[in-house]
Amino acid sequence: MAITELPDLGTPHLRFQVEGAAAWLTFSRPEARNAMTWAMYDGLQRACAWANAQPELRVLVLAGAGDRAFVAGTDIAQFQAFAGPDDVLAYERRIESVLDALERVRCPTLALIRGYAVGAGAAIALACDLRLCATDAKLGFPIARTLGNCLSLANYRRLVALLGPARTKELLFTARLMEAGELHQVGLAAEVVPPDQLAARGRALVATIAGHAPLTLQVTKEAVRRLSGLGEAAGGERADDLVLRCYLSADFAEGVRAFLEKRPPHWQGR
């Protein structure tokens, strides 16, 4: 696999490595439950840009270091520097820029969630395409009983798209955390596994995804993003660009040949 040199993410609190066709980004501040610093947000955005420049990358995996958290929100100490409306709006725009970059990563993204994914950590997890949870996973936005702030409109939209209006309001109004069983029940978690099996099951899922047609996955991801109201086109509009991208590709021609020749296709992502 032709992967270019890994980027400098600008902080020791992010670890980045490549395993086969996947890149693994680990939030690494276990002493602070992996709470996000400004440098970590910037590094995550750099990692997303790097992933988009790797045509052979098939999956981007996000995980948290240690056994207590995926990401336990933004480091709250940083909010002490807020002096007025410009600081508040700049923060929300900054976070939305990072989440938008994560949603737009060309390949599928997978969040491996052990322990707490709360606040900004929940937002990061929900911006990924798939979530694989350990049995000790807890996800939510308990801001009504902690900080007294609110979400950006884009994050409210993500929640409504995934949970529906009524469940979104119930989750925010009660400020409770959804546990692994409920996350699976409502479709936010693809699977729930014991904590000691999370990494192995993640690698197995990565192998499955990496073996499938890259353009089919990329187009499916973009189509769902548009239908959710987060993309450029409304759900009622045609998306000929996506259809043509697949049907006019070398991969589609290869898929047809492979099917007729009764052999596995060799996907190239073009």
Long-range contacts (C-beta under 8 A, 24 or more apart in sequence): 1-56, 2-56, 3-54, 3-56, 3-57, 4-50, 4-53, 4-54, 6-50, 7-46, 7-47, 7-49, 7-50, 8-46, 9-42, 9-43, 9-44, 9-46, 9-47, 10-39, 10-42, 10-43, 10-46, 11-37, 11-39, 11-40, 11-42, 11-43, 13-37, 13-39, 13-40, 13-43, 14-40, 14-43, 14-44, 14-47, 15-65, 16-47, 19-203, 19-206, 20-206, 20-207, 20-210, 21-56, 21-57, 21-58, 21-59, 21-206, 21-210, 22-57, 22-58, 22-59, 22-60, 22-61, 22-206, 22-210, 23-47, 23-50, 23-51, 23-54, 23-57, 23-59, 23-60, 23-61, 24-61, 24-63, 25-60, 25-61, 25-62, 25-63, 26-62, 26-63, 26-64, 26-65, 27-62, 27-63, 27-64, 27-65, 27-70, 27-71, 28-65, 29-65, 30-64, 30-65, 30-66, 30-68, 30-69, 32-72, 32-75, 33-66, 33-68, 33-69, 33-71, 33-72, 33-115, 33-116, 34-64, 34-65, 34-66, 34-69, 34-70, 34-71, 34-72, 34-121, 35-71, 35-72, 35-73, 35-74, 35-75, 35-76, 35-121, 36-71, 36-73, 36-74, 36-75, 36-120, 36-121, 37-75, 37-78, 38-78, 38-94, 41-94, 41-95, 41-98, 44-98, 44-101, 44-102, 44-124, 45-97, 45-98, 45-101, 48-98, 48-101, 48-102, 48-104, 48-105, 49-101, 51-105, 51-106, 51-107, 52-104, 52-105, 52-106, 55-269, 55-270, 56-269, 57-107, 58-107, 58-108, 58-206, 58-209, 58-210, 58-214, 59-107, 59-108, 59-109, 59-110, 59-206, 59-209, 59-210, 60-105, 60-107, 60-108, 60-109, 60-110, 61-109, 61-110, 61-111, 61-112, 61-202, 61-206, 62-109, 62-110, 62-111, 62-112, 62-124, 62-125, 62-128, 63-111, 63-112, 63-114, 63-199, 63-202, 64-112, 64-113, 64-114, 64-115, 64-121, 66-115, 67-114, 67-115, 67-136, 67-195, 68-114, 68-115, 68-116, 69-114, 69-115, 69-116, 69-117, 69-121, 70-111, 70-112, 70-113, 70-114, 70-115, 70-116, 70-117, 70-121, 70-124, 70-125, 70-137, 71-116, 71-117, 71-118, 71-120, 71-121, 71-124, 71-125, 72-116, 72-117, 72-118, 72-119, 72-121, 73-118, 73-119, 73-120, 73-121, 74-119, 74-120, 76-147, 79-147, 92-152, 95-120, 95-123, 95-152, 96-152, 96-154, 96-155, 99-123, 99-124, 99-127, 99-154, 99-155, 100-154, 102-127, 102-128, 103-127, 103-225, 103-230, 104-225, 106-218, 107-214, 107-217, 107-218, 108-209, 108-217, 108-221, 110-202, 110-205, 110-206, 110-209, 112-198, 112-199, 112-202, 113-137, 113-139, 113-189, 114-195, 114-198, 116-177, 118-142, 118-177, 119-143, 123-151, 123-155, 123-158, 126-158, 126-159, 126-162, 126-188, 127-158, 129-221, 130-190, 130-205, 131-183, 131-188, 131-189, 131-190, 132-189, 132-190, 132-191, 132-193, 132-198, 132-201, 132-202, 132-205, 133-180, 133-183, 133-184, 133-189, 133-191, 133-192, 133-193, 133-198, 134-180, 134-192, 134-193, 134-194, 134-195, 134-198, 135-180, 135-192, 135-193, 135-194, 135-195, 136-180, 136-195, 137-179, 137-180, 137-183, 137-189, 137-192, 138-177, 138-178, 138-179, 138-180, 139-177, 139-178, 139-183, 139-188, 140-171, 140-175, 140-176, 140-177, 140-178, 141-171, 141-172, 141-175, 142-175, 142-176, 142-177, 143-172, 143-175, 144-172, 144-173, 144-174, 144-175, 145-175, 146-175, 154-230, 157-228, 157-229, 157-230, 158-228, 158-230, 161-228, 161-229, 161-230, 162-187, 162-188, 163-188, 212-267, 213-251, 213-255, 213-265, 213-267, 214-251, 214-267, 214-268, 214-269, 215-245, 215-246, 215-249, 215-251, 215-252, 215-269, 215-270, 216-246, 218-245, 219-243, 219-245, 219-246
